[in-house]
Amino acid sequence: MKITFFGAVREVTGSMHLIAVNGSQVLLDCGLCQGKRKEAFERNRNLPFDAGSIDACVLSHAHIDHSGNLPTLVNRGFTGRIFATPATIDLCDIMLRDSVHLQLKDVEYVNKRRARQGKNLFEPLALPEDVDRVMEQFESVPYEMRKEVVPGLEITFHDAGHILGSAVTTIDFKGKSGASRLLFTGDLGRKDMPILKDPVVAHDVDYLVTESTYGNRLHPPREDVRRALKALIWKVTERRSKLVIPSFSVGRTQQLVYFLRELYEEGEIPRLPVYVDSPLSSRATEVYEKHRECYDQEALRVIREGDEPFTFRGLTYITEVDDSKALNDAEGPMVIISASGMCEGGRILHHLKNSIEDSRNVILFVGYQAENTLGRRIVQHQEPIRIFGDEYKLRAEVHSIEALSAHADRNELLDYFQQMGPKVRHAFVVHGEMEEATSFSEALRQLGARNVMIPERGQSVGL
């Protein structure tokens, strides 16, 4: 077997790794690269392999940095099966359509400017009909069911506890030296977080491809989320202002709603209006409600007691554009949760534009902000803040809550691998910026991993 690392290498977006085994080629994830607009567009458009030569794709979960370039893959000639869990397929049905819609809007906007400048126009990465073809090529594989995807290579999905349907994937293959097992973590989740079950530990692993997003950092305890939310909600209530929360539509938004419901019911916060302003978030929540087989005992208890995890009095899901625009002129106090989580598109840009220069307002980040994203620039106070081509002063308060992260932190990752056992012969550290990946690689060596590598983009390694 040979594995080539094409994406999420020394960075955290664009997950994409290619396995060659027994004459077949299997792609692990096909994510969109996010960050600097021009560089990301070029990388997403120019796949580093012949799409028609790929026999199958194994998808760890539905987040766009793992699934978002599937329409481009199909558009370029991929005709094989895409293997994923049932919940991942349902989430991809809404997320990929939303992603392609936003890409088309983005290309339309850029092309208007290029046309005025007499430059060649860009072609979109993919079209809505490409998403239709992606959905036709999906094959559902439930957790814990072993499945042959190409001759001599079998996969088993185990619950990763990251988002609904997310999987750590064991890949069993037969090579010249006999049977071996590779574990691909995708994005590894966390224990004792609301809604989803804890990650399932895989065993008897020879080769490991692991994320390292928080490879040198620790998350605060879960109770810190409640304390921080409570304090900030009381602050905007007293100021009669806005708490604006950029949030990923899948996973993070549902977690926030879950925590806010708890705080309201326990009388810890006042009943101010809460708006989830994202059509994608609303549709994703419907998928969450459909797949209760993924819930942990805590969420199931809420349902048994007659409550709904993702609704409470004062919460409104907004889908219509006019209702979204009305929030810009509405008086606080209020909470606005809107996508995208890294502020790279979506309705959150309008809410930031209208709130960022008011010192009474609060902007709260609840997820990882990758390099070169607007979210990272706001967190680091890199003024002036540019939104839709205009510059704004950052006067609003900026806060972050890392305890809500759906990624395992350093200790949680190491605890998972300790439980996995000492057999790992070779570990590859991906999906982390260089500082995090380097620190985590050293920690894996100290745990006993015999060969640990941070691959470069395009690097191939024989197993």
DAFEN-V581047 format. One record per residue. N is the residue number from 1. RES is the residue in three letters. SS is DSSP state (A for helix, B for strand, O for the rest). Layout:
n->{N N}
res->{RES RES}
ss->{SS SS}
//
This chain:
n->{1 2 3 4 5 6 7 8 9 10 11 12 13 14 15 16 17 18 19 20 21 22 23 24 25 26 27 28 29 30 31 32 33 34 35 36 37 38 39 40 41 42 43 44 45 46 47 48 49 50 51 52 53 54 55 56 57 58 59 60 61 62 63 64 65 66 67 68 69 70 71 72 73 74 75 76 77 78 79 80 81 82 83 84 85 86 87 88 89 90 91 92 93 94 95 96 97 98 99 100 101 102 103 104 105 106 107 108 109 110 111 112 113 114 115 116 117 118 119 120 121 122 123 124 125 126 127 128 129 130 131 132 133 134 135 136 137 138 139 140 141 142 143 144 145 146 147 148 149 150 151 152 153 154 155 156 157 158 159 160 161 162 163 164 165 166 167 168 169 170 171 172 173 174 175 176 177 178 179 180 181 182 183 184 185 186 187 188 189 190 191 192 193 194 195 196 197 198 199 200 201 202 203 204 205 206 207 208 209 210 211 212 213 214 215 216 217 218 219 220 221 222 223 224 225 226 227 228 229 230 231 232 233 234 235 236 237 238 239 240 241 242 243 244 245 246 247 248 249 250 251 252 253 254 255 256 257 258 259 260 261 262 263 264 265 266 267 268 269 270 271 272 273 274 275 276 277 278 279 280 281 282 283 284 285 286 287 288 289 290 291 292 293 294 295 296 297 298 299 300 301 302 303 304 305 306 307 308 309 310 311 312 313 314 315 316 317 318 319 320 321 322 323 324 325 326 327 328 329 330 331 332 333 334 335 336 337 338 339 340 341 342 343 344 345 346 347 348 349 350 351 352 353 354 355 356 357 358 359 360 361 362 363 364 365 366 367 368 369 370 371 372 373 374 375 376 377 378 379 380 381 382 383 384 385 386 387 388 389 390 391 392 393 394 395 396 397 398 399 400 401 402 403 404 405 406 407 408 409 410 411 412 413 414 415 416 417 418 419 420 421 422 423 424 425 426 427 428 429 430 431 432 433 434 435 436 437 438 439 440 441 442 443 444 445 446 447 448 449 450 451 452 453 454 455 456 457 458 459 460 461 462 463}
res->{MET LYS ILE THR PHE PHE GLY ALA VAL ARG GLU VAL THR GLY SER MET HIS LEU ILE ALA VAL ASN GLY SER GLN VAL LEU LEU ASP CYS GLY LEU CYS GLN GLY LYS ARG LYS GLU ALA PHE GLU ARG ASN ARG ASN LEU PRO PHE ASP ALA GLY SER ILE ASP ALA CYS VAL LEU SER HIS ALA HIS ILE ASP HIS SER GLY ASN LEU PRO THR LEU VAL ASN ARG GLY PHE THR GLY ARG ILE PHE ALA THR PRO ALA THR ILE ASP LEU CYS ASP ILE MET LEU ARG ASP SER VAL HIS LEU GLN LEU LYS ASP VAL GLU TYR VAL ASN LYS ARG ARG ALA ARG GLN GLY LYS ASN LEU PHE GLU PRO LEU ALA LEU PRO GLU ASP VAL ASP ARG VAL MET GLU GLN PHE GLU SER VAL PRO TYR GLU MET ARG LYS GLU VAL VAL PRO GLY LEU GLU ILE THR PHE HIS ASP ALA GLY HIS ILE LEU GLY SER ALA VAL THR THR ILE ASP PHE LYS GLY LYS SER GLY ALA SER ARG LEU LEU PHE THR GLY ASP LEU GLY ARG LYS ASP MET PRO ILE LEU LYS ASP PRO VAL VAL ALA HIS ASP VAL ASP TYR LEU VAL THR GLU SER THR TYR GLY ASN ARG LEU HIS PRO PRO ARG GLU ASP VAL ARG ARG ALA LEU LYS ALA LEU ILE TRP LYS VAL THR GLU ARG ARG SER LYS LEU VAL ILE PRO SER PHE SER VAL GLY ARG THR GLN GLN LEU VAL TYR PHE LEU ARG GLU LEU TYR GLU GLU GLY GLU ILE PRO ARG LEU PRO VAL TYR VAL ASP SER PRO LEU SER SER ARG ALA THR GLU VAL TYR GLU LYS HIS ARG GLU CYS TYR ASP GLN GLU ALA LEU ARG VAL ILE ARG GLU GLY ASP GLU PRO PHE THR PHE ARG GLY LEU THR TYR ILE THR GLU VAL ASP ASP SER LYS ALA LEU ASN ASP ALA GLU GLY PRO MET VAL ILE ILE SER ALA SER GLY MET CYS GLU GLY GLY ARG ILE LEU HIS HIS LEU LYS ASN SER ILE GLU ASP SER ARG ASN VAL ILE LEU PHE VAL GLY TYR GLN ALA GLU ASN THR LEU GLY ARG ARG ILE VAL GLN HIS GLN GLU PRO ILE ARG ILE PHE GLY ASP GLU TYR LYS LEU ARG ALA GLU VAL HIS SER ILE GLU ALA LEU SER ALA HIS ALA ASP ARG ASN GLU LEU LEU ASP TYR PHE GLN GLN MET GLY PRO LYS VAL ARG HIS ALA PHE VAL VAL HIS GLY GLU MET GLU GLU ALA THR SER PHE SER GLU ALA LEU ARG GLN LEU GLY ALA ARG ASN VAL MET ILE PRO GLU ARG GLY GLN SER VAL GLY LEU}
ss->{O B B B B B B O O O O O O O O B B B B B B O O B B B B B O O O O O O O O A A A A A A A A A O O O O O A A A O O B B B O O O O O A A A A O O A A A A A A O O O O O B B B B O A A A A A A A A A A A A A A A A A A A A A A A A A A A A A A A O O O O O O O O O O O A A A A A A A A A A B B B O O O O O O B B B B O O B B B B B B B O O O O O O O B B B B B B B B B O O B B B B B B B O O O O O O O O O O O B O O O O O O O O O O B B B B B O O B O O O O O O O A A A A A A A A A A A A A A A A A A O O B B B B B O O O O O A A A A A A A A A A A A A A O O O O O O O B B B B B O A A A A A A A A A A A A O A A A B O A A A A A A A A O O O O O O O O O O B B B B O O A A A A A A A A A O O O O B B B B B O O O O O O O O O A A A A A A A A O O O O O O B B B B O O O O O O O O A A A A A A O O O O O B B B O O B B B O O O O B B B B O A A A O O O O B A A A A A A A A A A A O O O O O B B B B B O O O A A A A A A A A A A A A A A O O O B B B O O O O O O B B B O}
//
